[in-house]
Amino acid sequence: MIDRTDAPPILRDFLTYHETIQGHSKKTVDEYYLDLRNFFRYMKLEKGYVPRTVEFQKIDISDVDIDLIRSVTLSDVYTYMSYLSRDRPQHPNSDSTDYGLKASSRARKIATIRSFYKYLTNKAKLLTENPMQDLDSPRIKKSLPRYLDLDSSIQLLESVDGPFAERDRCMLTLMLNCGLRISELIGLNIPDVRGDQLRVLGKGNKERILYLNDACIQSIQNYLSVRNSQQAIDKNALFLSRRRKRISKAAVEKMVKKYLNQAGLDSSLYSPHKLRHTAATLMLQNGVDVRTLQEVLGHEHLNTTQIYTHVDNENLRLAAKANPLGQVTGKKKVSGPED
């Protein structure tokens, strides 16, 4: 549990706004707090509010007020970004940590700072102008998502066995067919299954309804016939652990790794989230348009979904073949006696 006792009132109000009005999860709001705590520790140190001899992790931010916040410039933030990329410990509590955060981590911290100043300007009205309006994010190298092809997905499903086979096959089937996040999967309750529909609670407590195909319906029915005979401690949870409580994230990760190995697949390359990538890619390859896929996956922004359009897109292959120059092979002309 994250201790927010040293959060100043102005920061506490921002966190409350995101938790209650924006509906962000506690985990997300805790990350906002940790990002801003680190940022203002650095600002207090750089602006001389505390001596350089003070241990960074022990800098108190409870006295951070609007005057300090207003004094921060774009240059200050870019200096902070330089510190994060070069000198920030990746694991502050470890004696053998590496230094420097990767671009994706720095980009998240930039987003938090930008969100905080936007809130102070547009919502709290404590700033007349937003000094972070033109704050740039680090350039992030985009990589295509890793996924299983159809044959490997079938291999994975066929590898399921053991005393929890019905449960495990059901979880894998839902991940591979519906593209559920692991948090969405373990959060499912029995009343969420409604015939051929599944109620899913996604990021930011946003609810969406997914339609189940025959494989999912059959798999759920097979599992429920076993699940209903168990004396569950958590009576509401759909998926139970061996201790008859709601299954944990770690247990699902372990289960996925186990069956990847049994299927002869490299478990170091895949994870439950890669099964979500697999579902998205297979749907897109088989005719689902990107906007429908956005709704299925519960993405807030379309550009998050569009990364899948770059993965093994058959239309791109057909476009390349349609170019008439594709028949020009560039063979050298054989010289004759008159040349």
Disulfide bonds with the S-S distance in Angstrom:
none
